[in-house]
């Protein structure tokens, strides 16, 4: 028989070359690729979740460390200040029956306590700001409480220090409270 019917296959093996037959192996390859991609996605999701959890743990540890650092930041300073407190407590137990000896001991104890505090301040980079009379007013380190007329000093110069200021590692902790000089007001005569 001749093959006048184009739809009928001439070769029985030719049936496997139809589009459906060709798609079956491609479908299997695509399914395998999909499974591999899904496995890779699951693996990457697991890695991401672990990295996220680790990052969260690091953040929590850092917060705890910062909180602890804030809480105990002055521990060394506090230990040093205990010596000052001990010194002051020793001064409280002095026998007051001999007033002259008490006064002498009191001043001696105050001087020793001040030396001890100065030593502690030096250890912790706590520097005194104590402007002398005649020093130029520095708004970065001084706070003017008032201005008084003065003929001996130039305006904006320190006339008196009311309270010392302090720097901590060269950063202002407390300004020195000062009174500054100002030019005397012009004496005005009676108006005409």
Backbone torsions as a table, in degrees:
resi	resn	phi	psi	omega
1	UNK	NA	144.3	178.5
2	UNK	-91.2	158.2	-177.5
3	UNK	-95.3	80.2	177.7
4	UNK	-88.3	-18.2	179.3
5	UNK	-91.2	110.7	-176.9
6	UNK	-68.8	-20.7	-177.2
7	UNK	-80.3	-21.2	-178.5
8	UNK	-83.8	132.0	-179.9
9	UNK	-76.4	142.1	178.3
10	UNK	-84.7	-34.8	-177.7
11	UNK	-110.0	130.1	-179.9
12	UNK	-64.7	-25.6	178.6
13	UNK	-76.1	-16.5	-176.8
14	UNK	-71.1	-17.1	-178.3
15	UNK	-64.3	-28.5	-178.7
16	UNK	-76.5	-6.8	179.6
17	UNK	-96.5	13.0	177.6
18	UNK	-72.2	160.5	-179.3
19	UNK	-56.1	-38.4	179.2
20	UNK	-65.1	-40.3	-179.7
21	UNK	-69.1	-36.5	178.4
22	UNK	-70.5	-31.6	-176.8
23	UNK	-73.9	-25.7	-177.3
24	UNK	-59.7	-49.6	178.2
25	UNK	-66.6	-36.2	178.3
26	UNK	-64.3	-37.6	179.5
27	UNK	-64.1	-42.0	179.1
28	UNK	-64.0	-41.2	179.4
29	UNK	-65.5	-41.6	179.1
30	UNK	-65.2	-40.5	178.1
31	UNK	-63.6	-39.6	178.0
32	UNK	-65.0	-42.3	178.0
33	UNK	-63.5	-41.2	179.2
34	UNK	-62.2	-44.6	179.2
35	UNK	-62.4	-41.0	178.9
36	UNK	-65.1	-41.9	179.4
37	UNK	-65.3	-39.5	178.7
38	UNK	-66.7	-38.6	178.1
39	UNK	-65.2	-42.4	178.3
40	UNK	-64.4	-41.6	178.8
41	UNK	-62.7	-42.8	179.1
42	UNK	-64.1	-40.8	178.7
43	UNK	-64.2	-43.7	179.4
44	UNK	-66.9	-36.8	177.0
45	UNK	-64.4	-41.2	178.0
46	UNK	-62.5	-44.4	178.4
47	UNK	-61.8	-42.6	179.7
48	UNK	-62.3	-46.1	-178.8
49	UNK	-63.1	-39.4	177.9
50	UNK	-66.3	-42.7	178.8
51	UNK	-64.1	-40.2	178.3
52	UNK	-63.3	-43.6	179.2
53	UNK	-64.3	-41.4	179.0
54	UNK	-64.1	-42.3	178.0
55	UNK	-61.4	-42.1	178.4
56	UNK	-63.8	-41.1	177.8
57	UNK	-63.9	-42.1	178.5
58	UNK	-63.0	-42.3	179.4
59	UNK	-62.0	-44.8	179.6
60	UNK	-63.5	-42.2	178.3
61	UNK	-62.9	-41.5	179.3
62	UNK	-63.5	-42.4	177.8
63	UNK	-61.8	-41.9	179.0
64	UNK	-64.4	-42.8	179.2
65	UNK	-63.0	-42.8	179.7
66	UNK	-65.4	-43.9	178.9
67	UNK	-61.7	-41.9	179.2
68	UNK	-65.8	-41.4	178.8
69	UNK	-62.1	-41.5	177.7
70	UNK	-65.3	-42.6	-175.6
71	UNK	-66.1	-38.8	-174.6
72	UNK	-112.8	20.0	-176.8
73	UNK	-61.8	-32.1	-176.9
74	UNK	-100.3	17.6	-176.8
75	UNK	-56.7	-48.4	-179.8
76	UNK	-62.4	-42.5	179.4
77	UNK	-62.8	-44.3	-179.5
78	UNK	-61.3	-41.6	178.2
79	UNK	-60.6	-40.8	179.1
80	UNK	-67.2	-36.7	-178.4
81	UNK	-70.2	-20.9	177.0
82	UNK	-60.3	-34.4	178.0
83	UNK	-64.1	-36.6	177.9
84	UNK	-66.2	-44.8	179.1
85	UNK	-61.6	-43.0	178.1
86	UNK	-59.0	-42.5	-179.8
87	UNK	-62.5	-43.4	179.1
88	UNK	-67.5	-36.7	178.1
89	UNK	-66.7	-36.5	176.9
90	UNK	-63.3	-35.6	179.7
91	UNK	-65.4	-28.8	-178.5
92	UNK	-71.3	-20.5	-176.7
93	UNK	-97.9	12.2	179.4
94	UNK	-68.5	139.4	179.0
95	UNK	-69.3	120.9	-175.1
96	UNK	-94.3	11.0	-179.2
97	UNK	-70.9	-26.1	178.5
98	UNK	-110.6	94.4	-173.6
99	UNK	-57.4	-39.2	-179.1
100	UNK	-65.7	-43.9	179.1
101	UNK	-66.5	-37.1	179.9
102	UNK	-63.1	-46.3	-178.9
103	UNK	-62.6	-43.0	179.4
104	UNK	-63.3	-46.5	179.3
105	UNK	-63.6	-37.8	-179.4
106	UNK	-62.7	-48.1	179.6
107	UNK	-65.6	-37.0	177.1
108	UNK	-62.5	-44.6	179.1
109	UNK	-65.1	-40.0	177.8
110	UNK	-63.1	-44.6	179.4
111	UNK	-61.1	-43.6	179.3
112	UNK	-65.3	-39.2	179.4
113	UNK	-65.6	-41.9	177.9
114	UNK	-64.1	-39.8	176.8
115	UNK	-63.1	-41.3	178.4
116	UNK	-62.5	-44.1	178.7
117	UNK	-65.1	-41.8	178.0
118	UNK	-59.2	-40.9	178.4
119	UNK	-62.5	-42.8	178.8
120	UNK	-64.8	-45.3	178.9
121	UNK	-58.6	-41.0	179.5
122	UNK	-63.8	-42.1	179.5
123	UNK	-59.9	-34.7	-174.8
124	UNK	-105.1	20.3	175.6
125	UNK	55.5	40.0	175.6
126	UNK	-100.6	110.8	-172.7
127	UNK	-109.5	139.0	-179.1
128	UNK	-79.8	140.0	172.2
129	UNK	-114.9	103.0	-176.5
130	UNK	-132.8	86.0	-177.7
131	UNK	-66.7	140.2	178.9
132	UNK	-86.4	161.1	176.1
133	UNK	-59.2	129.2	179.3
134	UNK	97.3	-11.3	176.2
135	UNK	-66.7	147.3	178.2
136	UNK	-69.0	138.0	178.4
137	UNK	-64.1	127.6	179.1
138	UNK	-116.7	104.1	-177.6
139	UNK	-64.2	-14.1	177.4
140	UNK	-76.3	-24.8	-176.7
141	UNK	-126.9	-11.8	-177.2
142	UNK	-119.1	151.9	172.7
143	UNK	-123.7	118.0	-179.1
144	UNK	-77.5	120.2	178.2
145	UNK	-86.3	-30.0	175.8
146	UNK	-164.8	169.9	176.3
147	UNK	-125.1	133.6	-179.9
148	UNK	-122.0	142.7	176.5
149	UNK	-64.6	138.2	-178.9
150	UNK	-155.1	132.2	179.7
151	UNK	-93.3	-16.3	-176.5
152	UNK	-85.5	-29.4	-178.7
153	UNK	-111.1	151.8	175.3
154	UNK	-70.4	153.1	176.9
155	UNK	-58.7	150.4	179.7
156	UNK	64.7	32.2	172.2
157	UNK	-118.9	151.3	-175.0
158	UNK	-68.7	125.4	177.4
159	UNK	-96.0	-34.2	-179.1
160	UNK	-160.8	142.8	174.0
161	UNK	-101.2	120.2	-179.7
162	UNK	-86.0	-35.7	-179.0
163	UNK	-152.4	134.6	179.2
164	UNK	-68.1	151.3	173.9
165	UNK	-105.7	174.4	-179.4
166	UNK	-143.9	145.4	173.6
167	UNK	-111.1	141.4	174.1
168	UNK	-117.0	112.1	-175.0
169	UNK	51.7	46.5	178.4
170	UNK	64.8	14.8	173.6
171	UNK	-110.9	134.8	-175.9
172	UNK	-61.8	122.2	176.5
173	UNK	-96.7	-43.4	177.1
174	UNK	-150.9	129.8	179.9
175	UNK	-74.1	154.4	173.5
176	UNK	-75.8	133.7	178.4
177	UNK	-90.3	122.7	-173.6
178	UNK	-133.6	161.4	168.6
179	UNK	-109.7	131.1	-177.8
180	UNK	-107.8	155.4	178.4
181	UNK	-83.2	147.8	172.1
182	UNK	-134.7	159.4	-178.3
183	UNK	-65.8	142.9	178.0
184	UNK	-63.6	145.3	177.7
185	UNK	-69.7	144.0	178.1
186	UNK	-64.3	130.1	177.0
187	UNK	-70.9	123.4	-179.0
188	UNK	-103.2	132.2	179.0
189	UNK	-82.0	178.1	179.4
190	UNK	-65.0	140.0	179.9
191	UNK	-74.6	145.3	-180.0
192	UNK	-84.3	NA	NA
